[in-house]
Amino acid sequence: MAAKAKCDAVLMIGFGGPTRADEVRPFLDNVLRGRPIPHERYEEVVHHYDLLGGRSPYNDLTMRQAAALRAELEKKGAQISVTVGMRNWKPYVADAVRALADGGARRVLGFIMAAHRSEASFERYQATVDDARVQLGEAAPEIVYPQPWHDHPLLTTAVASRAREAYSRLEFPERRRARLIFTAHSIPVAMANAGPYVEQLTQSARIVAAELGVDTWQFAYQSRSGNPRDAWLEPDIKDTLRSLDAKSAVVVPIGFLCDHVEVLYDLDIEAAQVARAAGIRMERAPTVGDHPLFIEMMASIVAAHAR
């Protein structure tokens, strides 16, 4: 089986983000790749980055995850290199694959940094890797991918740990009454129906809620984009907050592995404003980031594929 093939390197594959203000527009052009978008919406997204200091922390946080993974693999005695490649910004996937080939890698574990699989979160990344391999020709290493890990106990325990951080910011009586809301990036309904995205998200949320001892919880979606006439996954987190029959909420962005603009703006600024207007105390749980249990999960998967 390809998924069980032994690998001599790891390629962490991420979305990418601008690291300086002058990179924001070229980055957005990369993300859009010629797709038409109203000028007003484009400038609105640029403004989101302005509010966050003219950059995204995504690359820094992914590099921190990679450094933690290298350290954990060393502890496990796994002799395998870890390289990062981004789909939409430097360091690009194509450059990372070329560097792996130049370093002698022949079989690489491609670790796409998304726990829940859809065309947008998984298959497009595979296509980017395939394009990079075609450019290299016969020199290109083979790339294999791990089995789904959205329900891995180390991941769900890490998410539950982050959720408890949010609960801890509430007064004790309020913790019991707070509504637990999980969020993930919305995608077109047609895309969702073609893959396991919603099913995997629901499985992850159900496990985390059980670890938290919470029987009643909700799922909402966020960061919708694209044609407003197309059907996308709902309900939107803002609508959920407006209609919430509770005075406090713990929002867990289970669909994201680190705090980038979709979390820092869409939740911490936009959704938080809606919550305040509705008289709701909203506490947002941190994403897993470099939580030791998440890094241990990654290392265990990598070690199983290492020579």
C-alpha positions in Angstrom: 0.0 0.0 0.0 1.3 3.5 -0.9 0.3 4.9 2.4 2.5 2.4 4.2 5.5 3.0 2.0 8.6 4.0 4.0 9.7 7.6 3.4 13.0 9.4 3.7 11.6 12.9 4.1 8.5 14.8 5.1 6.9 17.7 3.2 4.5 19.8 5.3 2.1 21.4 2.8 0.3 24.5 3.8 -1.8 27.3 2.4 0.7 30.1 2.9 0.3 33.7 3.8 1.9 37.2 3.3 4.6 38.1 5.7 4.8 41.8 4.9 2.3 44.5 3.8 3.8 44.7 0.3 3.1 40.9 -0.1 -0.6 41.1 0.6 -1.8 41.9 -3.0 0.6 39.5 -4.8 -0.5 36.8 -2.3 -4.2 37.5 -3.0 -3.5 37.4 -6.7 -2.0 34.0 -6.2 -4.9 32.7 -4.2 -7.4 34.0 -6.8 -5.4 32.7 -9.8 -7.4 34.8 -12.3 -10.8 34.1 -10.8 -13.0 37.2 -11.0 -13.8 38.9 -7.8 -15.5 42.3 -7.3 -13.0 45.1 -6.7 -14.8 46.1 -3.5 -14.4 42.6 -2.0 -10.7 42.5 -3.0 -10.0 45.7 -1.2 -12.1 44.6 1.8 -9.8 41.6 2.2 -6.7 43.8 1.9 -8.2 45.9 4.7 -8.6 42.7 6.9 -4.8 42.2 6.6 -4.2 45.9 7.4 -6.1 45.4 10.6 -3.8 42.5 11.5 -0.6 44.5 10.9 -0.3 44.1 7.2 0.6 40.4 7.4 -0.5 36.9 8.3 1.1 34.8 11.0 0.4 31.6 9.1 3.9 31.1 7.8 5.5 31.7 11.1 3.1 29.4 12.9 3.6 26.6 10.4 7.3 26.9 10.7 6.9 26.7 14.4 4.9 23.5 14.0 7.7 22.2 11.7 10.4 23.0 14.2 8.4 21.3 17.0 7.9 18.2 14.7 11.6 18.0 14.0 12.4 18.1 17.8 9.7 15.4 18.5 11.1 13.2 15.7 14.6 13.5 17.2 13.2 12.4 20.6 11.7 9.4 18.8 15.0 8.6 17.1 13.4 8.9 13.6 16.0 9.9 11.0 13.9 11.9 8.6 14.0 15.5 7.4 11.1 18.0 7.5 10.5 20.5 4.8 7.7 23.1 4.4 6.1 24.0 1.1 3.2 26.5 0.7 0.6 26.4 -2.0 0.1 30.2 -2.3 3.3 31.9 -1.1 7.0 31.4 -0.3 8.4 28.8 0.3 6.4 27.4 -2.6 5.6 23.7 -2.9 7.5 23.5 -6.2 10.7 24.9 -4.6 10.3 22.6 -1.6 9.9 19.5 -3.9 12.9 20.5 -6.0 15.0 21.0 -2.8 14.0 17.5 -1.6 14.9 16.0 -4.9 18.3 17.8 -4.9 18.9 16.4 -1.4 18.4 12.9 -2.6 14.8 12.2 -1.3 13.1 9.5 -3.3 9.9 8.9 -1.3 8.3 11.7 0.7 5.4 11.8 3.1 3.2 14.7 2.1 1.5 16.0 5.2 -1.2 18.4 4.1 -2.0 20.8 7.0 -5.8 20.2 7.0 -7.5 17.6 9.2 -10.8 17.5 7.2 -10.8 16.6 3.6 -12.5 18.3 0.7 -11.4 19.3 -2.8 -10.4 22.8 -1.5 -8.5 21.5 1.6 -6.9 18.4 0.2 -7.2 17.6 -3.5 -6.0 21.0 -4.7 -2.9 20.6 -2.6 -2.3 17.2 -4.1 -2.7 18.8 -7.6 -0.1 21.4 -6.7 2.3 18.7 -5.6 1.6 16.8 -8.8 2.4 19.9 -10.9 5.7 20.3 -9.1 6.6 16.7 -9.8 5.8 17.0 -13.5 8.1 20.0 -13.7 11.0 17.9 -12.3 10.3 14.9 -14.5 12.2 11.7 -13.6 14.1 13.5 -10.8 10.9 14.0 -8.8 10.5 12.0 -5.6 7.4 9.9 -5.1 4.9 11.6 -2.7 2.6 9.5 -0.5 0.0 10.8 2.0 -1.1 9.5 5.4 -4.6 8.1 6.1 -7.2 10.6 7.5 -6.4 11.7 11.0 -9.3 14.0 11.8 -10.4 11.6 14.6 -7.0 10.8 15.9 -7.2 10.8 19.7 -4.1 13.1 20.1 -5.7 15.6 17.8 -9.1 15.6 19.5 -7.5 15.8 22.9 -5.4 18.7 21.8 -8.5 20.5 20.5 -10.3 19.8 23.8 -7.4 21.2 25.7 -7.6 24.4 23.7 -11.3 24.6 24.3 -10.8 24.3 28.1 -8.5 27.4 27.8 -11.6 29.3 26.5 -13.9 27.9 29.2 -11.4 28.9 31.9 -11.9 32.5 31.0 -15.5 32.3 32.1 -16.7 32.5 35.6 -17.6 29.1 37.0 -21.4 29.3 36.9 -21.2 30.7 33.4 -19.1 27.8 32.1 -21.9 25.4 32.6 -24.4 27.6 30.7 -22.0 28.6 27.8 -23.0 27.2 24.4 -20.3 25.2 22.7 -20.0 26.1 19.0 -17.6 24.5 16.6 -16.6 26.3 13.4 -14.9 25.4 10.1 -14.4 27.1 6.7 -17.6 27.1 4.7 -17.3 25.5 1.2 -19.9 25.1 -1.6 -22.6 22.6 -0.9 -21.8 20.8 -4.2 -18.2 20.4 -3.1 -19.2 19.2 0.3 -21.5 16.6 -1.1 -18.7 15.2 -3.2 -16.4 14.4 -0.2 -16.2 13.5 3.5 -15.7 17.1 4.8 -18.9 17.5 6.8 -18.8 13.9 8.0 -15.2 14.3 9.2 -15.9 17.6 10.9 -18.9 16.2 12.7 -16.9 13.2 13.9 -14.2 15.4 15.2 -16.6 17.7 17.0 -18.6 14.9 18.5 -15.4 13.4 20.0 -14.2 16.7 21.4 -17.6 17.5 22.9 -17.5 14.1 24.6 -14.0 14.8 26.0 -15.3 18.1 27.4 -18.4 16.4 28.9 -20.7 18.6 26.8 -23.9 17.0 25.6 -25.4 19.9 23.6 -23.3 21.7 21.0 -23.7 23.3 17.6 -21.7 23.5 14.4 -21.4 26.7 12.3 -19.4 27.7 9.3 -17.4 30.8 8.6 -15.3 32.7 6.1 -17.6 32.1 3.1 -16.5 33.6 -0.2 -17.4 33.2 -3.8 -20.6 33.7 -5.8 -23.4 34.8 -3.4 -25.9 32.9 -5.7 -24.2 29.6 -5.0 -25.3 27.4 -2.0 -22.6 27.2 0.7 -22.5 25.3 3.9 -24.6 26.9 6.7 -25.4 28.2 9.2 -22.9 31.1 9.3 -21.3 31.7 12.7 -22.6 35.3 12.7 -26.2 34.1 12.2 -25.7 31.5 14.8 -24.6 34.1 17.3 -27.5 36.4 16.5 -30.0 33.7 17.2 -28.3 32.1 20.1 -30.5 31.3 23.1 -27.6 31.8 25.6 -25.7 34.6 27.1 -22.2 33.1 26.5 -20.5 31.0 23.9 -17.3 29.1 23.6 -16.3 29.0 19.9 -13.9 26.3 18.8 -12.4 26.7 15.3 -11.9 23.0 14.9 -11.5 23.3 11.1 -8.3 25.3 11.5 -4.8 24.2 12.7 -3.3 27.6 13.4 -4.5 31.2 13.9 -4.5 32.9 10.5 -6.7 35.6 8.9 -9.8 33.5 8.8 -9.6 33.1 12.5 -8.0 36.4 13.6 -10.4 38.6 11.5 -13.5 36.5 10.8 -13.8 35.3 14.4 -11.9 37.6 16.7 -13.1 40.8 15.0 -16.2 40.2 12.9 -17.9 37.5 14.9 -16.9 39.1 18.1 -18.6 42.3 17.1 -21.8 40.4 16.3 -21.6 38.6 19.7 -21.2 41.9 21.5 -24.2 43.5 19.7 -26.3 40.4 20.6 -25.2 40.7 24.3 -23.3 37.5 24.2 -20.0 36.8 26.0 -17.9 35.0 23.3 -14.7 33.2 24.1 -12.7 31.8 21.2 -10.6 28.8 21.8 -7.0 28.9 20.4 -6.3 26.6 17.4 -4.1 23.6 18.1 -1.0 25.2 16.7 2.0 23.6 18.2 0.2 22.0 21.1 2.4 19.1 22.3 -0.3 16.5 21.7 -0.8 17.6 18.1 2.9 17.6 17.4 3.1 14.1 19.1 0.3 13.0 16.7 2.2 14.3 13.7 5.4 12.7 14.8 3.7 9.3 15.4 2.2 9.4 11.9 5.6 10.4 10.4 7.5 7.8 12.4 5.2 5.0 11.1 6.2 6.1 7.5 9.9 6.6 8.2 12.7 4.3 7.1 
